[in-house]
Amino acid sequence: MTLGNGEDLQFADDSFDMVYAHGVIQYTAHPQKMVAELQRVVRPGGEVIMMVYNRHSWLNFLSETLGVGLEHQDAPVLRKYTIAEFKELLSGFTHVQIVPERFPVKSRLQKGAKAAFFNMFFVPGFNLVPRSITRKTGWHLMAFATK
């Protein structure tokens, strides 16, 4: 296994046709620097696929309403983005498409009554709501950015 620093990648410019950064940008102290590195190492016309957490998500709302902690809240750095903020972060790319994803799945992190409510009522109920209504409040914001 090779370890590296996403803010200072040890690859030549234009090295890759595609770069995939799922769930890493929200944990860096300097997100603009990391995005610039991703853009630097992808070839012209290449694609960078990224995911960050959505600040305006159903999961954040539920967490705040019920007082249930979220995974990774104890990370030294954890940023959540709005769609507009994520687009701004990626403004150096030629083309950017942001796709919110909802991911309402049962929790294995929580225990007790809150977990029972979430797993037995919220998740099944949420999945009955058409995606066209809930998509913008998805927990993940996926970005497909072309250099």
Rosetta constraint file for C-alpha pairs under 8 A:
AtomPair CA 4 CA 8 HARMONIC 7.86 0.50
AtomPair CA 4 CA 9 HARMONIC 6.67 0.50
AtomPair CA 4 CA 10 HARMONIC 7.55 0.50
AtomPair CA 5 CA 9 HARMONIC 5.85 0.50
AtomPair CA 6 CA 34 HARMONIC 5.57 0.50
AtomPair CA 6 CA 37 HARMONIC 7.14 0.50
AtomPair CA 6 CA 38 HARMONIC 7.93 0.50
AtomPair CA 7 CA 30 HARMONIC 7.39 0.50
AtomPair CA 7 CA 33 HARMONIC 5.58 0.50
AtomPair CA 7 CA 34 HARMONIC 4.33 0.50
AtomPair CA 7 CA 35 HARMONIC 7.95 0.50
AtomPair CA 7 CA 37 HARMONIC 6.21 0.50
AtomPair CA 8 CA 34 HARMONIC 7.46 0.50
AtomPair CA 8 CA 37 HARMONIC 6.64 0.50
AtomPair CA 9 CA 37 HARMONIC 6.49 0.50
AtomPair CA 11 CA 15 HARMONIC 6.70 0.50
AtomPair CA 11 CA 41 HARMONIC 6.55 0.50
AtomPair CA 12 CA 41 HARMONIC 6.34 0.50
AtomPair CA 13 CA 40 HARMONIC 5.42 0.50
AtomPair CA 13 CA 41 HARMONIC 4.63 0.50
AtomPair CA 13 CA 42 HARMONIC 7.12 0.50
AtomPair CA 13 CA 43 HARMONIC 7.57 0.50
AtomPair CA 14 CA 40 HARMONIC 6.29 0.50
AtomPair CA 14 CA 41 HARMONIC 4.61 0.50
AtomPair CA 14 CA 42 HARMONIC 4.70 0.50
AtomPair CA 14 CA 43 HARMONIC 3.94 0.50
AtomPair CA 14 CA 44 HARMONIC 6.91 0.50
AtomPair CA 15 CA 41 HARMONIC 5.22 0.50
AtomPair CA 15 CA 42 HARMONIC 5.76 0.50
AtomPair CA 15 CA 43 HARMONIC 6.09 0.50
AtomPair CA 16 CA 41 HARMONIC 6.20 0.50
AtomPair CA 16 CA 42 HARMONIC 4.70 0.50
AtomPair CA 16 CA 43 HARMONIC 5.65 0.50
AtomPair CA 16 CA 46 HARMONIC 7.30 0.50
AtomPair CA 17 CA 42 HARMONIC 5.84 0.50
AtomPair CA 17 CA 43 HARMONIC 5.61 0.50
AtomPair CA 17 CA 45 HARMONIC 7.86 0.50
AtomPair CA 17 CA 46 HARMONIC 4.73 0.50
AtomPair CA 17 CA 47 HARMONIC 6.57 0.50
AtomPair CA 18 CA 42 HARMONIC 6.20 0.50
AtomPair CA 18 CA 43 HARMONIC 7.87 0.50
AtomPair CA 18 CA 46 HARMONIC 5.58 0.50
AtomPair CA 18 CA 47 HARMONIC 4.84 0.50
AtomPair CA 18 CA 48 HARMONIC 5.60 0.50
AtomPair CA 18 CA 49 HARMONIC 7.64 0.50
AtomPair CA 19 CA 38 HARMONIC 6.89 0.50
AtomPair CA 19 CA 42 HARMONIC 6.54 0.50
AtomPair CA 19 CA 47 HARMONIC 6.51 0.50
AtomPair CA 19 CA 48 HARMONIC 4.68 0.50
AtomPair CA 19 CA 49 HARMONIC 6.28 0.50
AtomPair CA 20 CA 48 HARMONIC 5.86 0.50
AtomPair CA 20 CA 49 HARMONIC 4.86 0.50
AtomPair CA 20 CA 50 HARMONIC 6.04 0.50
AtomPair CA 21 CA 25 HARMONIC 7.34 0.50
AtomPair CA 21 CA 48 HARMONIC 7.58 0.50
AtomPair CA 21 CA 49 HARMONIC 6.16 0.50
AtomPair CA 21 CA 50 HARMONIC 4.71 0.50
AtomPair CA 21 CA 51 HARMONIC 6.68 0.50
AtomPair CA 22 CA 49 HARMONIC 7.39 0.50
AtomPair CA 22 CA 50 HARMONIC 5.13 0.50
AtomPair CA 22 CA 51 HARMONIC 4.74 0.50
AtomPair CA 22 CA 52 HARMONIC 7.30 0.50
AtomPair CA 23 CA 27 HARMONIC 7.73 0.50
AtomPair CA 23 CA 50 HARMONIC 7.24 0.50
AtomPair CA 23 CA 51 HARMONIC 5.24 0.50
AtomPair CA 23 CA 52 HARMONIC 5.54 0.50
AtomPair CA 23 CA 53 HARMONIC 7.73 0.50
AtomPair CA 24 CA 28 HARMONIC 6.97 0.50
AtomPair CA 24 CA 51 HARMONIC 7.58 0.50
AtomPair CA 24 CA 52 HARMONIC 7.41 0.50
AtomPair CA 25 CA 31 HARMONIC 5.72 0.50
AtomPair CA 25 CA 34 HARMONIC 7.01 0.50
AtomPair CA 25 CA 35 HARMONIC 7.67 0.50
AtomPair CA 25 CA 50 HARMONIC 7.87 0.50
AtomPair CA 25 CA 51 HARMONIC 7.58 0.50
AtomPair CA 25 CA 52 HARMONIC 6.52 0.50
AtomPair CA 26 CA 31 HARMONIC 7.13 0.50
AtomPair CA 26 CA 52 HARMONIC 5.76 0.50
AtomPair CA 26 CA 53 HARMONIC 7.12 0.50
AtomPair CA 26 CA 77 HARMONIC 7.34 0.50
AtomPair CA 26 CA 78 HARMONIC 5.41 0.50
AtomPair CA 26 CA 79 HARMONIC 4.79 0.50
AtomPair CA 26 CA 80 HARMONIC 6.48 0.50
AtomPair CA 27 CA 75 HARMONIC 7.42 0.50
AtomPair CA 27 CA 76 HARMONIC 7.66 0.50
AtomPair CA 27 CA 77 HARMONIC 5.03 0.50
AtomPair CA 27 CA 78 HARMONIC 4.98 0.50
AtomPair CA 27 CA 79 HARMONIC 6.66 0.50
AtomPair CA 28 CA 34 HARMONIC 7.62 0.50
AtomPair CA 28 CA 77 HARMONIC 6.28 0.50
AtomPair CA 28 CA 78 HARMONIC 7.62 0.50
AtomPair CA 29 CA 77 HARMONIC 6.26 0.50
AtomPair CA 30 CA 34 HARMONIC 6.55 0.50
AtomPair CA 31 CA 35 HARMONIC 6.17 0.50
AtomPair CA 31 CA 89 HARMONIC 7.88 0.50
AtomPair CA 32 CA 36 HARMONIC 6.10 0.50
AtomPair CA 32 CA 89 HARMONIC 6.35 0.50
AtomPair CA 33 CA 37 HARMONIC 6.32 0.50
AtomPair CA 34 CA 38 HARMONIC 6.29 0.50
AtomPair CA 35 CA 39 HARMONIC 6.16 0.50
AtomPair CA 35 CA 89 HARMONIC 7.56 0.50
AtomPair CA 35 CA 90 HARMONIC 7.10 0.50
AtomPair CA 36 CA 40 HARMONIC 6.02 0.50
AtomPair CA 37 CA 41 HARMONIC 6.30 0.50
AtomPair CA 38 CA 42 HARMONIC 6.44 0.50
AtomPair CA 38 CA 48 HARMONIC 7.07 0.50
AtomPair CA 39 CA 48 HARMONIC 7.31 0.50
AtomPair CA 39 CA 93 HARMONIC 7.44 0.50
AtomPair CA 39 CA 147 HARMONIC 6.63 0.50
AtomPair CA 42 CA 46 HARMONIC 5.68 0.50
AtomPair CA 42 CA 47 HARMONIC 6.95 0.50
AtomPair CA 42 CA 48 HARMONIC 7.23 0.50
AtomPair CA 42 CA 147 HARMONIC 7.18 0.50
AtomPair CA 43 CA 147 HARMONIC 7.08 0.50
AtomPair CA 44 CA 146 HARMONIC 7.93 0.50
AtomPair CA 44 CA 147 HARMONIC 5.23 0.50
AtomPair CA 45 CA 146 HARMONIC 5.91 0.50
AtomPair CA 45 CA 147 HARMONIC 5.15 0.50
AtomPair CA 46 CA 146 HARMONIC 5.65 0.50
AtomPair CA 46 CA 147 HARMONIC 5.66 0.50
AtomPair CA 47 CA 144 HARMONIC 6.71 0.50
AtomPair CA 47 CA 145 HARMONIC 5.49 0.50
AtomPair CA 47 CA 146 HARMONIC 4.49 0.50
AtomPair CA 47 CA 147 HARMONIC 6.38 0.50
AtomPair CA 48 CA 143 HARMONIC 7.82 0.50
AtomPair CA 48 CA 144 HARMONIC 6.00 0.50
AtomPair CA 48 CA 145 HARMONIC 5.16 0.50
AtomPair CA 48 CA 146 HARMONIC 6.41 0.50
AtomPair CA 48 CA 147 HARMONIC 7.87 0.50
AtomPair CA 49 CA 142 HARMONIC 7.18 0.50
AtomPair CA 49 CA 143 HARMONIC 5.59 0.50
AtomPair CA 49 CA 144 HARMONIC 4.76 0.50
AtomPair CA 49 CA 145 HARMONIC 6.37 0.50
AtomPair CA 50 CA 142 HARMONIC 5.72 0.50
AtomPair CA 50 CA 143 HARMONIC 5.08 0.50
AtomPair CA 50 CA 144 HARMONIC 6.74 0.50
AtomPair CA 51 CA 140 HARMONIC 6.33 0.50
AtomPair CA 51 CA 141 HARMONIC 5.49 0.50
AtomPair CA 51 CA 142 HARMONIC 4.50 0.50
AtomPair CA 51 CA 143 HARMONIC 6.19 0.50
AtomPair CA 52 CA 80 HARMONIC 6.82 0.50
AtomPair CA 52 CA 81 HARMONIC 6.95 0.50
AtomPair CA 52 CA 140 HARMONIC 5.81 0.50
AtomPair CA 52 CA 141 HARMONIC 5.40 0.50
AtomPair CA 52 CA 142 HARMONIC 6.82 0.50
AtomPair CA 53 CA 79 HARMONIC 7.55 0.50
AtomPair CA 53 CA 80 HARMONIC 4.97 0.50
AtomPair CA 53 CA 81 HARMONIC 6.21 0.50
AtomPair CA 53 CA 139 HARMONIC 5.75 0.50
AtomPair CA 53 CA 140 HARMONIC 4.81 0.50
AtomPair CA 53 CA 141 HARMONIC 6.01 0.50
AtomPair CA 54 CA 80 HARMONIC 5.49 0.50
AtomPair CA 54 CA 81 HARMONIC 5.16 0.50
AtomPair CA 54 CA 82 HARMONIC 5.74 0.50
AtomPair CA 54 CA 83 HARMONIC 7.36 0.50
AtomPair CA 54 CA 100 HARMONIC 7.86 0.50
AtomPair CA 54 CA 137 HARMONIC 7.47 0.50
AtomPair CA 54 CA 138 HARMONIC 6.78 0.50
AtomPair CA 54 CA 139 HARMONIC 5.22 0.50
AtomPair CA 54 CA 140 HARMONIC 5.53 0.50
AtomPair CA 54 CA 141 HARMONIC 5.77 0.50
AtomPair CA 55 CA 60 HARMONIC 6.72 0.50
AtomPair CA 55 CA 80 HARMONIC 4.80 0.50
AtomPair CA 55 CA 81 HARMONIC 5.10 0.50
AtomPair CA 55 CA 82 HARMONIC 5.47 0.50
AtomPair CA 55 CA 139 HARMONIC 7.89 0.50
AtomPair CA 56 CA 60 HARMONIC 6.88 0.50
AtomPair CA 56 CA 61 HARMONIC 7.58 0.50
AtomPair CA 56 CA 81 HARMONIC 7.91 0.50
AtomPair CA 56 CA 82 HARMONIC 6.31 0.50
AtomPair CA 56 CA 137 HARMONIC 5.94 0.50
AtomPair CA 56 CA 138 HARMONIC 7.99 0.50
AtomPair CA 57 CA 61 HARMONIC 6.43 0.50
AtomPair CA 57 CA 136 HARMONIC 7.58 0.50
AtomPair CA 57 CA 137 HARMONIC 4.16 0.50
AtomPair CA 57 CA 138 HARMONIC 5.21 0.50
AtomPair CA 57 CA 139 HARMONIC 5.14 0.50
AtomPair CA 58 CA 62 HARMONIC 6.08 0.50
AtomPair CA 58 CA 137 HARMONIC 5.40 0.50
AtomPair CA 58 CA 138 HARMONIC 6.42 0.50
AtomPair CA 58 CA 139 HARMONIC 6.80 0.50
AtomPair CA 59 CA 63 HARMONIC 5.97 0.50
AtomPair CA 59 CA 138 HARMONIC 7.80 0.50
AtomPair CA 59 CA 139 HARMONIC 6.18 0.50
AtomPair CA 60 CA 64 HARMONIC 6.12 0.50
AtomPair CA 60 CA 139 HARMONIC 7.88 0.50
AtomPair CA 61 CA 65 HARMONIC 5.99 0.50
AtomPair CA 62 CA 66 HARMONIC 5.89 0.50
AtomPair CA 62 CA 67 HARMONIC 7.82 0.50
AtomPair CA 62 CA 68 HARMONIC 7.62 0.50
AtomPair CA 63 CA 67 HARMONIC 5.32 0.50
AtomPair CA 63 CA 68 HARMONIC 4.69 0.50
AtomPair CA 63 CA 69 HARMONIC 6.14 0.50
AtomPair CA 63 CA 70 HARMONIC 6.85 0.50
AtomPair CA 64 CA 68 HARMONIC 6.90 0.50
AtomPair CA 66 CA 114 HARMONIC 7.73 0.50
AtomPair CA 68 CA 110 HARMONIC 7.93 0.50
AtomPair CA 68 CA 114 HARMONIC 7.69 0.50
AtomPair CA 69 CA 73 HARMONIC 7.16 0.50
AtomPair CA 71 CA 109 HARMONIC 7.58 0.50
AtomPair CA 72 CA 78 HARMONIC 7.64 0.50
AtomPair CA 73 CA 78 HARMONIC 6.91 0.50
AtomPair CA 81 CA 85 HARMONIC 5.76 0.50
AtomPair CA 81 CA 86 HARMONIC 5.86 0.50
AtomPair CA 82 CA 86 HARMONIC 6.19 0.50
AtomPair CA 83 CA 87 HARMONIC 6.18 0.50
AtomPair CA 83 CA 98 HARMONIC 7.11 0.50
AtomPair CA 83 CA 141 HARMONIC 7.26 0.50
AtomPair CA 84 CA 88 HARMONIC 6.18 0.50
AtomPair CA 85 CA 89 HARMONIC 6.18 0.50
AtomPair CA 86 CA 90 HARMONIC 6.38 0.50
AtomPair CA 87 CA 91 HARMONIC 6.06 0.50
AtomPair CA 87 CA 96 HARMONIC 7.17 0.50
AtomPair CA 87 CA 98 HARMONIC 7.36 0.50
AtomPair CA 90 CA 96 HARMONIC 7.16 0.50
AtomPair CA 90 CA 145 HARMONIC 7.51 0.50
AtomPair CA 91 CA 96 HARMONIC 7.81 0.50
AtomPair CA 93 CA 145 HARMONIC 6.18 0.50
AtomPair CA 93 CA 146 HARMONIC 5.85 0.50
AtomPair CA 93 CA 147 HARMONIC 5.02 0.50
AtomPair CA 94 CA 145 HARMONIC 7.41 0.50
AtomPair CA 94 CA 146 HARMONIC 5.67 0.50
AtomPair CA 94 CA 147 HARMONIC 5.31 0.50
AtomPair CA 95 CA 145 HARMONIC 5.61 0.50
AtomPair CA 95 CA 146 HARMONIC 5.14 0.50
AtomPair CA 95 CA 147 HARMONIC 7.13 0.50
AtomPair CA 96 CA 143 HARMONIC 6.70 0.50
AtomPair CA 96 CA 144 HARMONIC 5.72 0.50
AtomPair CA 96 CA 145 HARMONIC 4.35 0.50
AtomPair CA 96 CA 146 HARMONIC 6.49 0.50
AtomPair CA 97 CA 143 HARMONIC 5.61 0.50
AtomPair CA 97 CA 144 HARMONIC 5.18 0.50
AtomPair CA 97 CA 145 HARMONIC 6.40 0.50
AtomPair CA 98 CA 141 HARMONIC 6.46 0.50
AtomPair CA 98 CA 142 HARMONIC 5.59 0.50
AtomPair CA 98 CA 143 HARMONIC 4.50 0.50
AtomPair CA 98 CA 144 HARMONIC 6.54 0.50
AtomPair CA 99 CA 141 HARMONIC 5.74 0.50
AtomPair CA 99 CA 142 HARMONIC 5.00 0.50
AtomPair CA 99 CA 143 HARMONIC 6.29 0.50
AtomPair CA 100 CA 135 HARMONIC 5.81 0.50
AtomPair CA 100 CA 136 HARMONIC 5.51 0.50
AtomPair CA 100 CA 137 HARMONIC 7.06 0.50
AtomPair CA 100 CA 138 HARMONIC 5.25 0.50
AtomPair CA 100 CA 139 HARMONIC 7.29 0.50
AtomPair CA 100 CA 140 HARMONIC 5.76 0.50
AtomPair CA 100 CA 141 HARMONIC 4.39 0.50
AtomPair CA 100 CA 142 HARMONIC 6.00 0.50
AtomPair CA 101 CA 135 HARMONIC 5.99 0.50
AtomPair CA 101 CA 136 HARMONIC 7.55 0.50
AtomPair CA 101 CA 137 HARMONIC 7.82 0.50
AtomPair CA 101 CA 138 HARMONIC 4.55 0.50
AtomPair CA 101 CA 139 HARMONIC 6.22 0.50
AtomPair CA 101 CA 140 HARMONIC 5.15 0.50
AtomPair CA 101 CA 141 HARMONIC 6.17 0.50
AtomPair CA 101 CA 142 HARMONIC 7.15 0.50
AtomPair CA 102 CA 134 HARMONIC 7.02 0.50
AtomPair CA 102 CA 135 HARMONIC 5.76 0.50
AtomPair CA 102 CA 136 HARMONIC 7.82 0.50
AtomPair CA 102 CA 137 HARMONIC 6.59 0.50
AtomPair CA 102 CA 138 HARMONIC 3.41 0.50
AtomPair CA 102 CA 139 HARMONIC 5.35 0.50
AtomPair CA 102 CA 140 HARMONIC 6.65 0.50
AtomPair CA 103 CA 138 HARMONIC 6.69 0.50
AtomPair CA 103 CA 139 HARMONIC 6.57 0.50
AtomPair CA 103 CA 140 HARMONIC 7.67 0.50
AtomPair CA 104 CA 123 HARMONIC 5.74 0.50
AtomPair CA 104 CA 126 HARMONIC 7.12 0.50
AtomPair CA 104 CA 127 HARMONIC 7.17 0.50
AtomPair CA 105 CA 119 HARMONIC 7.78 0.50
AtomPair CA 105 CA 123 HARMONIC 6.18 0.50
AtomPair CA 106 CA 118 HARMONIC 7.22 0.50
AtomPair CA 106 CA 119 HARMONIC 4.97 0.50
AtomPair CA 106 CA 123 HARMONIC 6.48 0.50
AtomPair CA 107 CA 115 HARMONIC 6.82 0.50
AtomPair CA 107 CA 118 HARMONIC 7.52 0.50
AtomPair CA 107 CA 119 HARMONIC 6.48 0.50
AtomPair CA 110 CA 114 HARMONIC 7.35 0.50
AtomPair CA 110 CA 115 HARMONIC 5.26 0.50
AtomPair CA 111 CA 115 HARMONIC 5.08 0.50
AtomPair CA 111 CA 116 HARMONIC 7.44 0.50
AtomPair CA 112 CA 116 HARMONIC 6.26 0.50
AtomPair CA 113 CA 117 HARMONIC 6.09 0.50
AtomPair CA 114 CA 118 HARMONIC 6.08 0.50
AtomPair CA 115 CA 119 HARMONIC 5.88 0.50
AtomPair CA 116 CA 120 HARMONIC 5.67 0.50
AtomPair CA 116 CA 121 HARMONIC 7.77 0.50
AtomPair CA 117 CA 121 HARMONIC 5.37 0.50
AtomPair CA 117 CA 122 HARMONIC 6.46 0.50
AtomPair CA 118 CA 122 HARMONIC 4.74 0.50
AtomPair CA 118 CA 123 HARMONIC 6.11 0.50
AtomPair CA 119 CA 123 HARMONIC 5.61 0.50
AtomPair CA 119 CA 124 HARMONIC 7.54 0.50
AtomPair CA 120 CA 124 HARMONIC 6.69 0.50
AtomPair CA 121 CA 125 HARMONIC 5.91 0.50
AtomPair CA 122 CA 126 HARMONIC 5.76 0.50
AtomPair CA 123 CA 127 HARMONIC 6.15 0.50
AtomPair CA 124 CA 128 HARMONIC 6.67 0.50
AtomPair CA 125 CA 129 HARMONIC 7.11 0.50
AtomPair CA 129 CA 133 HARMONIC 7.00 0.50
AtomPair CA 129 CA 134 HARMONIC 7.09 0.50
AtomPair CA 130 CA 134 HARMONIC 6.79 0.50
AtomPair CA 131 CA 135 HARMONIC 5.32 0.50
AtomPair CA 134 CA 138 HARMONIC 6.81 0.50
